[in-house]
Amino acid sequence: MRLIIGFFVLLLSFGAAAQECTTTVLVSFYDQLTKNEIETLKTDDLEVRIDGKKLPVLSASRDFNNRLLILLETEGSAKNEKLGDLVQTVMRQARQAPEGKPVAFGVFAEKASFTKGFSSEPEMRTAAVNEVIEGAGPLGKRVALWDALHEALALFGPHQPGDTILLVGDPYDDSSHHSAQSVEKEFITSETRLFMMRRIHSSRVDRDFLWNSHELEKMVLARITQETGGLLSEYVASLIRFAWAGYLLEIKLPPGISKPHKWKVEFRGPAAETHRKTNFYYPARFPSCDREDTPLKKEGARSGAL
């Protein structure tokens, strides 16, 4: 009898654990009318659905510090004044990111070079960025985009909600050992967002755009941004702030759903009326519960600094 009772207690404990499963994900909102991120939302303003069923949003907090890696393509900048100016601007943005924001930096062409980790302190970050720029040496005349993204993903180590790579480059690769498909799978598996800002239009005569449109690179990069809740645009200096925008949502999952699943985020109540024209940015599938990550609160962000 005691064995039977113990068995049922064990089953109930498993059921309770399944019911209490929660996951955390960063969701961002961009108001098309004001051209700004939305900063006034409350937990009750948000509604999450999966297969038509509502999921409880336990909290929606802006009190977080997600990690950002700025990955900059430098190929061609020495011969093109406009590209050279853009590269200098992005380098300056990496150095001058807001204090307390964990930022890493990398440059690439055929080869890539990165800071040793993420730094939240401006002086240490500036020194790390300068070390990359000054010590990178010749990066080659070709472009290994997928290899650079693969290396960038590895720099994060264990996943943390909101991990983001900001790629400032072109949809072009002529040298990688890693395939586009393998890197796409890495982004999805690691649950890292990709923000892609293009340096140029596809009209450079010193590359092969005249006879090769590089549709594969364009398609896969666009798909990764959609799958990971990222952003795809031309380079706009002010958009870098959007990498730190959004709300860290804690979502309670129903029993039996522990793996990534398609979902939908919507506004409810007055927020739905106030923000009728809004772009939503979140992963195509919400994160599973079987990973161990901890939301980066502002007071804890410095622990990962260089």
PAVEXRO-51084 format. One record per residue: residue number from 1; residue in one letter; x, y, z of N, C-alpha, C in turn. Coordinates in nm, 3 decimals. Layout:
vokol;kolvex;n_xx;n_yy;n_zz;ca_xx;ca_yy;ca_zz;c_xx;c_yy;c_zz
NUM;A;X;Y;Z;X;Y;Z;X;Y;Z
...
! end
This chain:
vokol;kolvex;n_xx;n_yy;n_zz;ca_xx;ca_yy;ca_zz;c_xx;c_yy;c_zz
1;M;0.083;-0.121;0.000;0.000;0.000;0.000;0.087;0.126;0.000
2;R;0.192;0.124;0.086;0.280;0.241;0.090;0.347;0.263;-0.044
3;L;0.381;0.152;-0.113;0.444;0.163;-0.244;0.351;0.229;-0.345
4;I;0.221;0.192;-0.339;0.122;0.250;-0.431;0.103;0.398;-0.403
5;I;0.093;0.433;-0.274;0.075;0.573;-0.237;0.196;0.655;-0.283
6;G;0.315;0.598;-0.260;0.435;0.668;-0.303;0.438;0.689;-0.452
7;F;0.390;0.589;-0.528;0.386;0.600;-0.674;0.296;0.715;-0.719
8;F;0.176;0.725;-0.656;0.083;0.833;-0.693;0.136;0.970;-0.652
9;V;0.205;0.976;-0.539;0.267;1.103;-0.497;0.370;1.147;-0.599
10;L;0.447;1.048;-0.650;0.547;1.079;-0.751;0.483;1.129;-0.880
11;L;0.374;1.067;-0.921;0.303;1.112;-1.041;0.251;1.254;-1.023
12;L;0.194;1.282;-0.907;0.142;1.416;-0.882;0.253;1.520;-0.883
13;S;0.368;1.483;-0.831;0.480;1.578;-0.830;0.526;1.608;-0.971
14;F;0.527;1.505;-1.059;0.563;1.527;-1.199;0.461;1.617;-1.266
15;G;0.332;1.596;-1.236;0.227;1.678;-1.297;0.238;1.822;-1.253
16;A;0.269;1.842;-1.124;0.283;1.978;-1.074;0.400;2.047;-1.139
17;A;0.509;1.971;-1.159;0.627;2.030;-1.223;0.596;2.073;-1.364
18;A;0.516;1.989;-1.437;0.481;2.023;-1.574;0.395;2.148;-1.578
19;Q;0.301;2.160;-1.482;0.212;2.275;-1.480;0.287;2.403;-1.446
20;E;0.396;2.390;-1.370;0.470;2.508;-1.326;0.584;2.545;-1.421
21;C;0.593;2.477;-1.533;0.701;2.504;-1.628;0.686;2.645;-1.686
22;T;0.792;2.723;-1.677;0.789;2.859;-1.733;0.909;2.878;-1.824
23;T;0.894;2.968;-1.919;1.003;3.002;-2.010;1.014;3.152;-2.021
24;T;1.131;3.200;-2.056;1.158;3.343;-2.062;1.207;3.381;-2.201
25;V;1.152;3.491;-2.255;1.188;3.532;-2.391;1.179;3.683;-2.402
26;L;1.265;3.740;-2.484;1.264;3.885;-2.506;1.178;3.918;-2.627
27;V;1.081;4.008;-2.608;0.989;4.050;-2.713;0.997;4.202;-2.728
28;S;1.006;4.249;-2.852;1.018;4.393;-2.877;0.903;4.442;-2.963
29;F;0.869;4.571;-2.945;0.758;4.631;-3.017;0.801;4.766;-3.074
30;Y;0.766;4.789;-3.200;0.802;4.914;-3.267;0.676;4.979;-3.320
31;D;0.647;5.099;-3.269;0.527;5.173;-3.309;0.552;5.241;-3.443
32;Q;0.476;5.204;-3.546;0.494;5.259;-3.680;0.458;5.406;-3.688
33;L;0.369;5.453;-3.602;0.325;5.593;-3.606;0.428;5.686;-3.543
34;T;0.479;5.649;-3.426;0.575;5.734;-3.356;0.719;5.706;-3.398
35;K;0.741;5.593;-3.469;0.875;5.552;-3.510;0.966;5.528;-3.390
36;N;0.909;5.477;-3.283;0.985;5.450;-3.162;0.942;5.316;-3.102
37;E;1.028;5.263;-3.015;0.987;5.144;-2.940;0.879;5.183;-2.840
38;I;0.798;5.086;-2.800;0.691;5.110;-2.704;0.744;5.078;-2.565
39;E;0.740;5.175;-2.474;0.803;5.161;-2.344;0.705;5.162;-2.228
40;T;0.575;5.168;-2.254;0.478;5.189;-2.147;0.388;5.069;-2.122
41;L;0.421;4.953;-2.176;0.336;4.836;-2.161;0.345;4.777;-2.021
42;K;0.234;4.716;-1.979;0.229;4.642;-1.852;0.200;4.495;-1.883
43;T;0.216;4.412;-1.783;0.194;4.269;-1.803;0.053;4.242;-1.855
44;D;-0.046;4.312;-1.801;-0.185;4.289;-1.841;-0.214;4.334;-1.984
45;D;-0.123;4.409;-2.045;-0.144;4.455;-2.183;-0.109;4.349;-2.286
46;L;-0.048;4.239;-2.241;0.004;4.139;-2.334;-0.072;4.007;-2.322
47;E;-0.090;3.946;-2.437;-0.160;3.817;-2.442;-0.081;3.723;-2.532
48;V;-0.058;3.604;-2.484;0.016;3.503;-2.559;-0.076;3.386;-2.589
49;R;-0.070;3.338;-2.713;-0.155;3.225;-2.753;-0.071;3.117;-2.820
50;I;-0.112;2.994;-2.797;-0.054;2.880;-2.865;-0.168;2.786;-2.902
51;D;-0.178;2.756;-3.030;-0.287;2.673;-3.082;-0.423;2.730;-3.040
52;G;-0.432;2.863;-3.038;-0.557;2.929;-3.004;-0.585;2.941;-2.856
53;K;-0.501;2.883;-2.772;-0.521;2.887;-2.627;-0.434;2.996;-2.565
54;K;-0.490;3.066;-2.467;-0.415;3.171;-2.400;-0.316;3.110;-2.300
55;L;-0.197;3.169;-2.294;-0.097;3.129;-2.196;-0.077;3.243;-2.096
56;P;-0.068;3.212;-1.968;-0.046;3.318;-1.869;0.090;3.385;-1.887
57;V;0.089;3.518;-1.895;0.212;3.596;-1.892;0.233;3.636;-1.747
58;L;0.332;3.576;-1.683;0.353;3.598;-1.540;0.415;3.734;-1.513
59;S;0.500;3.780;-1.606;0.563;3.911;-1.587;0.613;3.962;-1.720
60;A;0.624;4.095;-1.731;0.680;4.161;-1.848;0.767;4.275;-1.796
61;S;0.897;4.257;-1.804;0.989;4.350;-1.740;1.086;4.411;-1.840
62;R;1.113;4.541;-1.820;1.217;4.610;-1.898;1.347;4.617;-1.817
63;D;1.348;4.555;-1.701;1.465;4.557;-1.613;1.556;4.439;-1.646
64;F;1.630;4.452;-1.757;1.720;4.346;-1.799;1.837;4.406;-1.876
65;N;1.941;4.328;-1.892;2.055;4.366;-1.974;2.095;4.247;-2.059
66;N;2.046;4.241;-2.180;2.084;4.132;-2.270;2.221;4.158;-2.332
67;R;2.286;4.051;-2.372;2.419;4.063;-2.431;2.408;4.090;-2.581
68;L;2.493;4.181;-2.630;2.496;4.218;-2.770;2.637;4.201;-2.826
69;L;2.647;4.130;-2.938;2.773;4.120;-3.010;2.758;4.192;-3.143
70;I;2.840;4.295;-3.163;2.839;4.371;-3.288;2.942;4.311;-3.381
71;L;2.896;4.258;-3.494;2.983;4.191;-3.591;2.988;4.275;-3.718
72;L;3.106;4.325;-3.753;3.122;4.423;-3.859;3.206;4.369;-3.973
73;E;3.153;4.374;-4.094;3.230;4.337;-4.213;3.315;4.456;-4.256
74;T;3.446;4.434;-4.271;3.536;4.543;-4.307;3.586;4.534;-4.450
75;E;3.556;4.426;-4.521;3.606;4.406;-4.658;3.564;4.523;-4.746
76;G;3.658;4.577;-4.820;3.632;4.685;-4.913;3.635;4.824;-4.855
77;S;3.642;4.836;-4.723;3.634;4.969;-4.662;3.759;5.053;-4.687
78;A;3.873;4.989;-4.713;3.996;5.064;-4.737;3.995;5.133;-4.873
79;K;3.916;5.082;-4.967;3.912;5.138;-5.102;3.787;5.222;-5.128
80;N;3.690;5.218;-5.038;3.562;5.286;-5.058;3.539;5.383;-4.943
81;E;3.540;5.511;-4.971;3.529;5.612;-4.866;3.399;5.600;-4.788
82;K;3.289;5.574;-4.859;3.160;5.562;-4.792;3.157;5.443;-4.697
83;L;3.210;5.330;-4.743;3.219;5.212;-4.657;3.314;5.238;-4.541
84;G;3.424;5.308;-4.568;3.519;5.340;-4.462;3.456;5.422;-4.352
85;D;3.375;5.521;-4.390;3.306;5.604;-4.291;3.208;5.521;-4.209
86;L;3.135;5.429;-4.276;3.038;5.344;-4.205;3.110;5.255;-4.105
87;V;3.222;5.196;-4.146;3.298;5.109;-4.056;3.345;5.187;-3.934
88;Q;3.393;5.309;-3.953;3.436;5.391;-3.841;3.320;5.424;-3.747
89;T;3.202;5.448;-3.806;3.084;5.480;-3.724;3.045;5.361;-3.637
90;V;3.044;5.242;-3.695;3.005;5.122;-3.618;3.108;5.094;-3.509
91;M;3.235;5.111;-3.538;3.339;5.094;-3.436;3.315;5.191;-3.320
92;R;3.282;5.314;-3.353;3.257;5.414;-3.249;3.134;5.376;-3.166
93;Q;3.032;5.322;-3.232;2.912;5.279;-3.159;2.944;5.166;-3.062
94;A;3.030;5.075;-3.103;3.068;4.965;-3.015;3.140;5.018;-2.892
95;R;3.228;5.116;-2.912;3.301;5.174;-2.798;3.207;5.251;-2.707
96;Q;3.111;5.321;-2.763;3.029;5.415;-2.687;2.892;5.359;-2.649
97;A;2.875;5.229;-2.653;2.748;5.170;-2.608;2.721;5.211;-2.464
98;P;2.595;5.221;-2.424;2.563;5.268;-2.289;2.632;5.187;-2.179
99;E;2.669;5.255;-2.074;2.732;5.188;-1.960;2.637;5.084;-1.902
100;G;2.692;4.972;-1.864;2.610;4.866;-1.806;2.558;4.766;-1.907
101;K;2.574;4.794;-2.036;2.528;4.703;-2.140;2.643;4.608;-2.179
102;P;2.624;4.478;-2.164;2.731;4.383;-2.201;2.745;4.376;-2.354
103;V;2.860;4.421;-2.404;2.882;4.428;-2.548;3.013;4.359;-2.584
104;A;3.009;4.279;-2.691;3.130;4.222;-2.751;3.139;4.276;-2.893
105;F;3.254;4.262;-2.956;3.276;4.322;-3.087;3.364;4.229;-3.171
106;G;3.332;4.225;-3.301;3.412;4.146;-3.392;3.415;4.209;-3.531
107;V;3.525;4.187;-3.603;3.537;4.231;-3.742;3.571;4.109;-3.827
108;F;3.530;4.114;-3.953;3.558;3.999;-4.038;3.564;4.039;-4.184
109;A;3.635;3.958;-4.259;3.634;3.955;-4.405;3.649;3.807;-4.438
110;E;3.768;3.765;-4.483;3.793;3.622;-4.502;3.820;3.554;-4.368
111;K;3.882;3.629;-4.276;3.904;3.583;-4.139;3.826;3.674;-4.045
112;A;3.818;3.635;-3.918;3.745;3.715;-3.819;3.829;3.732;-3.694
113;S;3.804;3.841;-3.622;3.872;3.869;-3.497;3.771;3.927;-3.398
114;F;3.774;3.880;-3.271;3.674;3.919;-3.173;3.739;3.963;-3.042
115;T;3.662;4.040;-2.964;3.702;4.064;-2.825;3.694;3.931;-2.751
116;K;3.760;3.925;-2.635;3.765;3.799;-2.560;3.634;3.767;-2.489
117;G;3.546;3.862;-2.480;3.419;3.841;-2.412;3.336;3.968;-2.417
118;F;3.240;3.978;-2.326;3.150;4.092;-2.320;3.194;4.186;-2.208
119;S;3.187;4.314;-2.235;3.224;4.415;-2.136;3.111;4.516;-2.119
120;S;3.080;4.548;-1.993;2.975;4.644;-1.961;3.030;4.781;-1.924
121;E;3.161;4.788;-1.902;3.224;4.912;-1.856;3.290;4.983;-1.974
122;P;3.253;5.110;-2.000;3.298;5.179;-2.121;3.448;5.178;-2.146
123;E;3.530;5.205;-2.045;3.674;5.210;-2.066;3.731;5.074;-2.104
124;M;3.684;4.969;-2.037;3.731;4.834;-2.067;3.683;4.791;-2.205
125;R;3.561;4.830;-2.239;3.506;4.796;-2.369;3.584;4.866;-2.480
126;T;3.614;4.994;-2.461;3.691;5.069;-2.560;3.827;5.006;-2.582
127;A;3.893;4.967;-2.474;4.024;4.904;-2.486;4.014;4.771;-2.561
128;A;3.907;4.694;-2.534;3.890;4.564;-2.600;3.863;4.582;-2.749
129;V;3.780;4.680;-2.783;3.750;4.707;-2.924;3.875;4.753;-2.997
130;N;3.951;4.844;-2.934;4.074;4.892;-2.996;4.174;4.779;-3.018
131;E;4.179;4.686;-2.924;4.270;4.572;-2.936;4.234;4.487;-3.057
132;V;4.103;4.469;-3.080;4.059;4.391;-3.196;4.098;4.462;-3.325
133;I;4.072;4.592;-3.329;4.098;4.669;-3.452;4.247;4.674;-3.483
134;E;4.327;4.699;-3.381;4.471;4.717;-3.401;4.544;4.583;-3.417
135;G;4.490;4.477;-3.356;4.560;4.351;-3.358;4.506;4.249;-3.456
136;A;4.402;4.287;-3.530;4.339;4.191;-3.621;4.433;4.152;-3.735
137;G;4.512;4.246;-3.784;4.599;4.218;-3.899;4.517;4.203;-4.025
138;P;4.578;4.161;-4.134;4.504;4.144;-4.261;4.397;4.036;-4.247
139;L;4.275;4.069;-4.283;4.164;3.974;-4.271;4.132;3.905;-4.403
140;G;4.209;3.934;-4.507;4.189;3.868;-4.635;4.105;3.949;-4.731
141;K;4.105;3.908;-4.857;4.035;3.980;-4.962;3.899;3.919;-4.996
142;R;3.870;3.803;-4.939;3.742;3.740;-4.964;3.652;3.757;-4.842
143;V;3.531;3.697;-4.844;3.434;3.715;-4.736;3.382;3.579;-4.691
144;A;3.403;3.548;-4.563;3.352;3.425;-4.504;3.244;3.461;-4.402
145;L;3.128;3.497;-4.453;3.018;3.543;-4.369;2.972;3.436;-4.271
146;W;2.948;3.313;-4.322;2.892;3.208;-4.236;2.994;3.163;-4.131
147;D;3.122;3.162;-4.167;3.225;3.128;-4.068;3.228;3.232;-3.956
148;A;3.215;3.360;-3.993;3.218;3.467;-3.892;3.099;3.456;-3.798
149;L;2.981;3.426;-3.852;2.862;3.411;-3.768;2.876;3.289;-3.676
150;H;2.934;3.183;-3.728;2.957;3.063;-3.646;3.048;3.097;-3.527
151;E;3.155;3.169;-3.552;3.246;3.207;-3.445;3.178;3.302;-3.346
152;A;3.095;3.392;-3.399;3.025;3.487;-3.313;2.931;3.415;-3.217
153;L;2.859;3.317;-3.265;2.767;3.241;-3.181;2.842;3.170;-3.069
154;A;2.960;3.117;-3.100;3.037;3.043;-3.000;3.083;3.133;-2.886
155;L;3.096;3.263;-2.911;3.145;3.355;-2.809;3.047;3.369;-2.691
156;F;2.919;3.342;-2.714;2.817;3.362;-2.610;2.825;3.256;-2.500
157;G;2.867;3.134;-2.534;2.864;3.028;-2.434;2.720;2.992;-2.400
158;P;2.690;2.955;-2.273;2.553;2.918;-2.234;2.454;3.029;-2.265
159;H;2.336;2.988;-2.311;2.234;3.084;-2.355;2.183;3.170;-2.240
160;Q;2.155;3.296;-2.271;2.084;3.387;-2.182;1.976;3.456;-2.264
161;P;1.856;3.477;-2.210;1.747;3.539;-2.285;1.788;3.674;-2.344
162;G;1.757;3.694;-2.472;1.787;3.821;-2.537;1.922;3.828;-2.603
163;D;2.002;3.722;-2.598;2.131;3.722;-2.667;2.112;3.763;-2.813
164;T;2.192;3.860;-2.858;2.171;3.920;-2.990;2.303;3.942;-3.063
165;I;2.304;3.909;-3.191;2.414;3.947;-3.279;2.364;4.055;-3.374
166;L;2.432;4.168;-3.376;2.405;4.274;-3.473;2.508;4.262;-3.584
167;L;2.467;4.214;-3.699;2.555;4.198;-3.814;2.542;4.320;-3.904
168;V;2.651;4.392;-3.921;2.657;4.503;-4.015;2.746;4.456;-4.131
169;G;2.683;4.416;-4.239;2.757;4.358;-4.350;2.669;4.343;-4.472
170;D;2.714;4.260;-4.564;2.642;4.238;-4.689;2.598;4.093;-4.701
171;P;2.490;4.065;-4.773;2.448;3.926;-4.797;2.537;3.861;-4.902
172;Y;2.660;3.833;-4.864;2.761;3.788;-4.959;2.858;3.695;-4.889
173;D;2.887;3.582;-4.952;2.986;3.489;-4.901;3.054;3.419;-5.017
174;D;3.188;3.414;-5.015;3.259;3.342;-5.120;3.376;3.262;-5.064
175;S;3.373;3.235;-4.929;3.491;3.171;-4.871;3.463;3.080;-4.752
176;S;3.339;3.071;-4.704;3.312;2.999;-4.579;3.328;2.848;-4.591
177;H;3.369;2.787;-4.480;3.371;2.643;-4.468;3.239;2.592;-4.408
178;H;3.170;2.678;-4.335;3.038;2.643;-4.281;2.931;2.681;-4.382
179;S;2.826;2.603;-4.388;2.718;2.630;-4.482;2.616;2.725;-4.421
180;A;2.538;2.787;-4.508;2.431;2.875;-4.461;2.331;2.799;-4.375
181;Q;2.298;2.677;-4.416;2.199;2.597;-4.345;2.248;2.557;-4.206
182;S;2.376;2.523;-4.195;2.428;2.482;-4.064;2.430;2.599;-3.966
183;V;2.462;2.718;-4.015;2.462;2.836;-3.928;2.320;2.874;-3.889
184;E;2.226;2.858;-3.981;2.086;2.883;-3.949;2.040;2.793;-3.834
185;K;2.076;2.666;-3.840;2.040;2.573;-3.734;2.104;2.613;-3.602
186;E;2.227;2.664;-3.607;2.293;2.709;-3.485;2.218;2.824;-3.419
187;F;2.172;2.918;-3.500;2.094;3.031;-3.445;1.968;2.981;-3.376
188;I;1.897;2.889;-3.440;1.772;2.839;-3.384;1.798;2.760;-3.257
189;T;1.900;2.674;-3.260;1.931;2.591;-3.144;1.977;2.675;-3.025
190;S;2.059;2.775;-3.052;2.112;2.860;-2.945;2.014;2.967;-2.900
191;E;1.906;2.986;-2.977;1.803;3.086;-2.945;1.863;3.227;-2.938
192;T;1.954;3.255;-3.030;2.018;3.386;-3.039;1.954;3.468;-3.150
193;R;1.921;3.593;-3.121;1.860;3.680;-3.222;1.965;3.730;-3.321
194;L;1.920;3.749;-3.446;2.006;3.812;-3.546;1.943;3.942;-3.592
195;F;2.015;4.052;-3.573;1.981;4.181;-3.633;2.078;4.201;-3.749
196;M;2.024;4.219;-3.869;2.108;4.234;-3.988;2.088;4.373;-4.046
197;M;2.195;4.451;-4.057;2.192;4.581;-4.124;2.287;4.577;-4.242
198;R;2.236;4.598;-4.360;2.317;4.589;-4.481;2.400;4.716;-4.502
199;R;2.526;4.696;-4.540;2.614;4.811;-4.563;2.583;4.881;-4.695
200;I;2.552;4.802;-4.798;2.539;4.859;-4.932;2.424;4.792;-5.005
201;H;2.384;4.852;-5.118;2.294;4.785;-5.212;2.377;4.689;-5.297
202;S;2.312;4.589;-5.351;2.385;4.486;-5.429;2.418;4.538;-5.569
203;S;2.510;4.633;-5.576;2.545;4.691;-5.706;2.695;4.712;-5.722
204;R;2.774;4.657;-5.627;2.919;4.676;-5.634;2.976;4.604;-5.755
205;V;3.049;4.674;-5.839;3.105;4.612;-5.959;3.231;4.533;-5.927
206;D;3.292;4.556;-5.807;3.413;4.484;-5.774;3.384;4.349;-5.711
207;R;3.257;4.314;-5.703;3.216;4.180;-5.664;3.141;4.119;-5.782
208;D;3.076;4.006;-5.756;3.010;3.938;-5.867;2.859;3.959;-5.870
209;F;2.811;4.071;-5.813;2.667;4.095;-5.808;2.605;4.108;-5.948
210;L;2.687;4.144;-6.048;2.633;4.162;-6.183;2.587;4.030;-6.243
211;W;2.649;3.919;-6.204;2.607;3.790;-6.259;2.565;3.688;-6.153
212;N;2.580;3.724;-6.026;2.538;3.635;-5.918;2.466;3.718;-5.813
213;S;2.338;3.696;-5.798;2.257;3.779;-5.708;2.271;3.739;-5.561
214;H;2.335;3.626;-5.535;2.352;3.577;-5.398;2.218;3.567;-5.325
215;E;2.122;3.508;-5.393;1.989;3.491;-5.335;1.990;3.400;-5.213
216;L;2.081;3.302;-5.210;2.088;3.214;-5.094;2.119;3.292;-4.968
217;E;2.222;3.377;-4.973;2.258;3.457;-4.856;2.142;3.547;-4.814
218;K;2.080;3.613;-4.912;1.968;3.702;-4.880;1.854;3.625;-4.815
219;M;1.820;3.510;-4.872;1.708;3.432;-4.822;1.733;3.379;-4.681
220;V;1.851;3.323;-4.660;1.880;3.264;-4.530;1.891;3.370;-4.421
221;L;1.956;3.482;-4.451;1.967;3.588;-4.352;1.830;3.644;-4.315
222;A;1.744;3.663;-4.414;1.608;3.711;-4.387;1.532;3.610;-4.303
223;R;1.550;3.484;-4.334;1.478;3.379;-4.261;1.526;3.369;-4.117
224;I;1.657;3.384;-4.095;1.709;3.378;-3.959;1.654;3.492;-3.874
225;T;1.648;3.613;-3.932;1.594;3.726;-3.855;1.448;3.700;-3.817
226;Q;1.371;3.641;-3.907;1.232;3.610;-3.876;1.220;3.500;-3.772
227;E;1.301;3.398;-3.785;1.294;3.284;-3.693;1.338;3.321;-3.552
228;T;1.430;3.416;-3.540;1.487;3.448;-3.410;1.428;3.575;-3.347
229;G;1.336;3.641;-3.416;1.278;3.764;-3.362;1.366;3.884;-3.382
230;G;1.449;3.881;-3.487;1.542;3.989;-3.513;1.488;4.093;-3.608
231;L;1.580;4.164;-3.672;1.545;4.280;-3.755;1.632;4.277;-3.880
232;L;1.574;4.315;-3.994;1.647;4.323;-4.120;1.624;4.460;-4.181
233;S;1.733;4.533;-4.209;1.719;4.669;-4.261;1.848;4.713;-4.327
234;E;1.842;4.828;-4.394;1.964;4.897;-4.434;2.030;4.953;-4.308
235;Y;2.157;4.990;-4.317;2.224;5.043;-4.198;2.166;5.178;-4.160
236;V;2.117;5.188;-4.037;2.069;5.312;-3.979;2.132;5.322;-3.840
237;A;2.214;5.422;-3.820;2.294;5.431;-3.697;2.207;5.427;-3.571
238;S;2.093;5.494;-3.573;2.010;5.504;-3.453;1.942;5.373;-3.416
239;L;1.935;5.277;-3.510;1.865;5.152;-3.483;1.940;5.061;-3.387
240;I;2.065;5.091;-3.357;2.139;5.006;-3.266;2.072;5.001;-3.130
241;R;2.003;5.107;-3.093;1.936;5.108;-2.962;1.827;5.003;-2.953
242;F;1.774;4.960;-3.068;1.665;4.862;-3.068;1.715;4.725;-3.023
243;A;1.845;4.704;-3.027;1.900;4.576;-2.980;1.876;4.557;-2.830
244;W;1.857;4.668;-2.757;1.832;4.660;-2.612;1.686;4.691;-2.578
245;A;1.602;4.701;-2.679;1.461;4.735;-2.655;1.380;4.611;-2.623
246;G;1.264;4.633;-2.563;1.170;4.523;-2.546;1.138;4.491;-2.402
247;Y;1.072;4.377;-2.386;1.026;4.331;-2.256;1.066;4.185;-2.239
248;L;1.118;4.154;-2.124;1.150;4.015;-2.092;1.024;3.951;-2.036
249;L;0.964;3.861;-2.114;0.839;3.797;-2.074;0.867;3.663;-2.006
250;E;0.801;3.642;-1.895;0.802;3.511;-1.830;0.665;3.448;-1.856
251;I;0.665;3.334;-1.924;0.542;3.273;-1.973;0.524;3.135;-1.912
252;K;0.406;3.108;-1.861;0.374;2.978;-1.804;0.319;2.887;-1.913
253;L;0.380;2.770;-1.927;0.340;2.677;-2.032;0.244;2.572;-1.979
254;P;0.148;2.529;-2.062;0.054;2.424;-2.021;0.123;2.289;-2.012
255;P;0.066;2.194;-1.939;0.125;2.060;-1.928;0.142;1.996;-2.065
256;G;0.252;1.924;-2.081;0.272;1.849;-2.204;0.341;1.926;-2.314
257;I;0.365;2.056;-2.294;0.433;2.136;-2.396;0.564;2.187;-2.337
258;S;0.671;2.120;-2.367;0.801;2.160;-2.314;0.900;2.193;-2.425
259;K;0.866;2.160;-2.550;0.956;2.186;-2.661;0.914;2.314;-2.733
260;P;1.004;2.375;-2.811;0.969;2.496;-2.886;0.844;2.474;-2.971
261;H;0.760;2.576;-2.976;0.630;2.563;-3.042;0.592;2.698;-3.101
262;K;0.520;2.697;-3.213;0.472;2.821;-3.272;0.378;2.892;-3.174
263;W;0.386;3.024;-3.172;0.305;3.100;-3.078;0.276;3.238;-3.135
264;K;0.197;3.315;-3.061;0.159;3.449;-3.107;0.149;3.542;-2.988
265;V;0.203;3.662;-3.005;0.193;3.767;-2.903;0.103;3.877;-2.954
266;E;0.009;3.920;-2.872;-0.086;4.025;-2.911;-0.104;4.123;-2.796
267;F;-0.155;4.242;-2.830;-0.197;4.337;-2.728;-0.340;4.308;-2.689
268;R;-0.375;4.347;-2.569;-0.513;4.331;-2.524;-0.558;4.459;-2.454
269;G;-0.689;4.477;-2.443;-0.746;4.591;-2.372;-0.708;4.723;-2.436
270;P;-0.686;4.827;-2.354;-0.653;4.961;-2.406;-0.528;4.963;-2.493
271;A;-0.431;4.878;-2.464;-0.307;4.877;-2.543;-0.334;4.841;-2.689
272;A;-0.432;4.753;-2.711;-0.467;4.713;-2.847;-0.526;4.830;-2.925
273;E;-0.595;4.919;-2.856;-0.653;5.038;-2.920;-0.548;5.146;-2.941
274;T;-0.461;5.163;-2.843;-0.360;5.269;-2.849;-0.253;5.240;-2.954
275;H;-0.212;5.115;-2.964;-0.100;5.079;-3.053;-0.151;4.988;-3.165
276;R;-0.229;5.045;-3.253;-0.291;4.966;-3.360;-0.193;4.929;-3.470
277;K;-0.093;5.015;-3.492;0.004;4.988;-3.597;0.141;4.965;-3.532
278;T;0.166;4.839;-3.503;0.287;4.803;-3.431;0.353;4.682;-3.497
279;N;0.484;4.688;-3.507;0.561;4.571;-3.551;0.604;4.493;-3.428
280;F;0.578;4.362;-3.430;0.615;4.274;-3.320;0.740;4.197;-3.359
281;Y;0.835;4.186;-3.266;0.959;4.112;-3.291;0.978;4.008;-3.180
282;Y;0.963;3.882;-3.216;0.985;3.774;-3.121;1.010;3.646;-3.200
283;P;1.073;3.546;-3.138;1.106;3.423;-3.212;0.981;3.355;-3.267
284;A;0.998;3.289;-3.382;0.885;3.218;-3.442;0.833;3.108;-3.351
285;R;0.924;3.049;-3.272;0.886;2.947;-3.175;0.936;2.990;-3.038
286;F;0.848;2.980;-2.936;0.891;3.023;-2.805;0.990;2.921;-2.747
287;P;1.080;2.968;-2.660;1.184;2.881;-2.605;1.124;2.770;-2.519
288;S;1.190;2.657;-2.517;1.146;2.545;-2.435;1.183;2.568;-2.289
289;C;1.132;2.483;-2.203;1.161;2.494;-2.059;1.280;2.411;-2.016
290;D;1.332;2.327;-2.105;1.435;2.234;-2.063;1.575;2.289;-2.076
291;R;1.589;2.422;-2.080;1.721;2.482;-2.081;1.738;2.563;-1.954
292;E;1.859;2.579;-1.910;1.887;2.654;-1.788;1.943;2.789;-1.825
293;D;1.859;2.893;-1.809;1.909;3.027;-1.831;1.852;3.119;-1.724
294;T;1.916;3.230;-1.706;1.875;3.324;-1.604;1.862;3.462;-1.665
295;P;1.744;3.527;-1.646;1.729;3.662;-1.700;1.838;3.754;-1.646
296;L;1.893;3.836;-1.734;2.000;3.927;-1.695;1.943;4.053;-1.635
297;K;1.933;4.058;-1.504;1.890;4.178;-1.437;2.001;4.282;-1.442
298;K;1.966;4.407;-1.429;2.065;4.514;-1.443;2.178;4.499;-1.341
299;E;2.143;4.460;-1.218;2.247;4.452;-1.118;2.339;4.332;-1.139
300;G;2.298;4.234;-1.223;2.379;4.115;-1.242;2.457;4.115;-1.371
301;A;2.437;4.215;-1.456;2.498;4.214;-1.588;2.649;4.225;-1.582
302;R;2.701;4.290;-1.479;2.844;4.316;-1.474;2.926;4.189;-1.446
303;S;2.859;4.085;-1.397;2.932;3.965;-1.362;2.998;3.900;-1.482
304;G;2.946;3.928;-1.603;3.002;3.869;-1.723;3.099;3.962;-1.795
305;A;3.132;4.075;-1.733;3.217;4.173;-1.798;3.362;4.127;-1.798
306;L;3.440;4.183;-1.891;3.582;4.152;-1.898;3.657;4.207;-1.777
! end
